[in-house]
Amino acid sequence: MSQNWRQSLIWVLRVNIIFLIIDIVLLPILTAFYNVDVLTAVRNGYLSTMLFVESGVIFLVGGVIAMSSSIFFSKIKEHFFHSEERWSAEKQKKSEQKVNLYILVGVLMFLESLIMALVIF
């Protein structure tokens, strides 16, 4: 069980680091596009705002993943798309486990955005 938690934690940290790297790479590009200084963009809250928006997007993606395996959407797929795939509690449990990781990433990024906003102001 500890190995599973360790792998989950490593996945969450990797995704968080990837988003931070993307934000840091986009910072000079956006500052060149808007013709402002990098420090000005950081002081205006670029990183905290981007992390806040990204955490919201991650929460939305997690919600869509959770809803896609629900009974309601399984019935929609079955009736409208004539899918032979049936709903199962096992599939829903697996998708809920995936969603837990997305929730952890979203919470971590939200907390980082709050910390960055507090440090800047």
C-alpha positions in Angstrom: 0.0 0.0 0.0 2.8 2.4 0.8 4.2 1.9 -2.7 0.9 3.0 -4.2 0.9 6.2 -2.2 4.4 6.8 -3.1 3.7 6.5 -6.8 0.6 8.7 -6.5 2.6 11.4 -4.7 5.3 11.2 -7.3 2.7 11.6 -10.1 1.1 14.6 -8.3 4.5 16.3 -7.9 5.5 15.6 -11.5 2.3 17.1 -12.9 2.8 20.1 -10.6 6.4 20.6 -11.7 5.3 20.3 -15.3 2.7 23.1 -14.9 5.2 25.3 -13.1 7.8 24.8 -15.9 5.2 25.7 -18.5 4.2 28.8 -16.6 7.9 29.9 -16.2 8.6 29.3 -19.9 5.5 31.2 -20.9 6.4 34.2 -18.7 9.2 35.6 -20.9 7.1 35.0 -24.0 4.1 36.9 -22.6 6.2 39.7 -21.3 7.8 40.1 -24.7 4.3 40.0 -26.3 2.9 42.7 -23.9 6.1 44.6 -23.9 6.5 44.7 -20.1 9.3 43.7 -17.8 9.4 40.2 -16.3 9.5 41.6 -12.8 6.4 43.7 -13.5 4.5 40.7 -14.7 5.5 38.7 -11.6 4.6 41.6 -9.3 1.2 41.9 -11.0 0.5 38.3 -10.1 1.1 36.4 -13.3 2.2 33.2 -11.6 -0.5 33.2 -8.9 -3.2 33.9 -11.5 -2.0 31.2 -13.9 -1.8 28.6 -11.1 -5.3 29.6 -9.9 -6.7 29.2 -13.4 -4.9 26.0 -14.0 -6.1 24.5 -10.7 -9.7 25.4 -11.8 -9.1 23.6 -15.1 -7.8 20.6 -13.4 -10.8 20.5 -11.1 -13.1 20.6 -14.2 -11.2 17.8 -15.9 -11.4 15.7 -12.8 -15.1 16.3 -12.6 -15.6 15.3 -16.2 -13.6 12.1 -15.7 -15.8 11.3 -12.6 -19.0 12.0 -14.5 -18.0 10.1 -17.6 -18.1 6.8 -15.7 -21.4 7.5 -13.9 -24.6 5.6 -14.6 -26.2 8.6 -16.3 -23.5 9.0 -18.9 -23.3 5.3 -19.4 -27.0 5.2 -20.2 -26.6 8.2 -22.6 -23.8 6.3 -24.4 -25.9 3.2 -24.5 -29.1 4.8 -25.9 -27.8 7.6 -28.2 -24.5 6.1 -29.5 -25.7 2.5 -29.4 -22.7 1.5 -27.3 -22.5 -2.1 -26.0 -20.4 -0.9 -23.1 -22.3 -1.4 -19.8 -21.9 0.5 -16.6 -20.0 -1.3 -13.8 -19.1 -0.3 -10.3 -15.6 -1.4 -10.9 -15.0 1.1 -13.7 -16.5 3.8 -11.7 -14.3 3.0 -8.7 -11.2 3.1 -11.0 -12.2 6.5 -12.4 -12.8 7.8 -8.9 -9.3 6.8 -8.0 -8.0 8.7 -11.0 -10.0 11.7 -10.0 -8.5 11.7 -6.5 -5.1 12.4 -8.0 -6.5 15.2 -10.1 -8.1 16.7 -6.9 -4.7 16.5 -5.1 -3.0 18.3 -8.0 -5.7 20.9 -8.1 -5.5 21.5 -4.3 -1.7 21.7 -4.4 -1.8 24.2 -7.3 -4.5 26.3 -5.6 -2.5 26.4 -2.4 0.6 27.5 -4.3 -1.4 30.2 -6.0 -2.6 31.5 -2.6 1.0 31.4 -1.2 2.4 33.2 -4.3 -0.4 35.9 -4.0 0.4 36.4 -0.3 4.1 36.6 -0.9 3.8 39.1 -3.7 1.5 41.4 -1.8 
